[in-house]
Amino acid sequence: MQNAGPMTKITNSVMAKLLMIGILVAVLLIPLGMIKGIITERSLRKQGAVDEVSRKWGAEQIIAGPILSIPYKVHTRDEKGVDRVSIHHAHFLPEELSINGLVKPDIRYRGIYEIVLYGTELQINAGFGKVRFQELGIDKSDMLWDRAFVSVGIPDLRGMKKNNMMTWNKVDYPLNSGIENGAFMESGVGARVTVADAQDQYTFSMNLNLNGSGQLNFLPLGKVTTVQLSSSWKSPSFTGAFLPDERVVGEKGFDAKWKILHLNRNYPQQWIGKNARLAESAFGVKMFYPVDEYQKSERSVKYAILFIVLTFIAFFLTEVINRKRLHPIQYLLVGFAICLFYVLLLSISEHTHFWLAYLLSGLSSILLVAFYSKSILKSLPMAVTVAGLLTFLYGFLYVTLQMEDYALLLGSIGLGVVLALVMYLTRKIDWYAFSPARSGDKSGEEETAG
């Protein structure tokens, strides 16, 4: 059997090296997957700390009210002809609802985790018109006027910080915990009030001091609902069914104003029984972190394969151009050094600013790979080139992480530039006539780096 020709040996050598690099990249997916798992676990642990503190301070709050509820009698006759009377409730919404408030962010810590809470000072004013029970098909004689009550729905009553009063037609009433019939929310506060058929107008006012976390939402229950909020929080996220008509967001915080009509929502001004559609119209503001350290770390890991592949390509081109031979273990150690960057980034960012954690982690990875490259390649210029490549990649990644809206566009452009650069550097290489091993050298005379 004849020996394989020189061209076959050369081709097989180059292809074998590329195949080996591909296998090593696949192997490095294992530690990268473990790093992603650690990020997820740490993120869930932080969420657990947030939930624990929120349970004690106050959860997300939705202000649903005021709502005027009046019981009435319903007469029925059973199968045996016996007349029975049951009590139902009719609910009436205000003609006008105005809420003005100040939201004070409060940063708390649970271990190493930062948790955003808030306290509110809300001034709620509302005006009710004449009770039009006839439109609901209720007879006047069945109305139980003396049992009327006004309720304000609040999901988490642990956030109540003052023994608030409410004013109904210029008369103060102490608030009681709980909503009598739970027609629109499971929890809240309310009070029995004086209502009469002959009365044409009612006024309501209330100062509400409430703690919460995450979001503060409102229901547009008035025919015209106006909500004005101010806060020193710099990164609000306006959420829910309606965006503010006016808003100003700056370094000193935000101011926002909503004006919503009853025609903008999908429920009437009065109804009987329960109404499950109220929550669909909730709107408000969220104390928003643009991107926390775990989100940034998770996003950075998505670029890890690109970093590894480009670094391996740099080493492979060094083999080809300078006729050096690198062992697969040396490639693998360089890959581990790159993976170490993400572990350092995660662990350091939990204790300091992300930019500082990124700087320290990037420098550690660059110096580690650069010094190792100098040792195995026996070339200071090549070590500097590898360090420069990693510096460019880490800098590019940091800019990409900061540009949330343009991250995909910037990443795509960067990938195209890198591919074009690799194609340019390798444009004159004759892959069929070149091998990392010196053609004509015996296997025992091949130069090995390291």
Secondary structure, 3 states (H helix, E strand, C coil): CCCCCHHHHHHHHHHHHHHHHHHHHHHHHHHHHHHHHHHHHHHHHHHHHHHHHHHHHCCCEEEEEEEEEEEEEEEEECCCCCEEEEEEEEEECCCEEEEEEEEEEEEEEECCEEEEEEEEEEEEEEEECCCCHHHHCCCHHHECHHHCEEEEECCCHHHECCCCEEEECCEEEECEECCCCCCCCCCEEEEECCCCCCCCCEEEEEEEEEEEECEEEECCCCCEEEEEEEECCCCEEEEECCCCCEEEEECCEEEEEEEEEHHHCCCCCEEECCCCCHHHHCEEEEECCCCCHHHHHHHHHCCHHHHHHHHHHHHHHHHHHHCCCCCHHHHHHHHHHHHHHHHHHHHHHCCCCHHHHHHHHHHHHHHHHHHHHHHHHCCHHHHHHHHHHHHHHHHHHHHHHHCCCCHHHHHHHHHHHHHHHHHHHCCCCCCCCCCCCCCCCCHHHCCCCC
